[in-house]
């Protein structure tokens, strides 16, 4: 698997409130971003893998929904996570 349990804990600890806080919007956005980057790399090598392309589009939509939620909830948290992960609008 491309992301181990320790890797996920580290990701949630860095971007969430703690390593066991998997439900925070920032942690989920960070996880989705990691998965999106992984799938993008896969698609560069396998450009005809349409199932992965569909999964990638769905993940981007989920991340966008969470970012929209976060901008309505707290603009400062939104700006911080955008800056940390290097996501553009």
Number of C-alpha atoms within 10 A of each C-alpha: 4 6 11 9 9 10 11 18 17 15 19 24 16 14 22 22 14 15 16 13 16 18 11 14 20 24 24 20 26 22 19 19 18 16 17 19 13 14 16 16 11 14 16 10 9 12 11 10 12 11 8 16 17 11 13 20 12 13 18 17 12 15 20 15 13 18 22 13 14 19 14 10 11 10 13 11 15 19 14 13 20 17 11 10 13 10 10 6 6
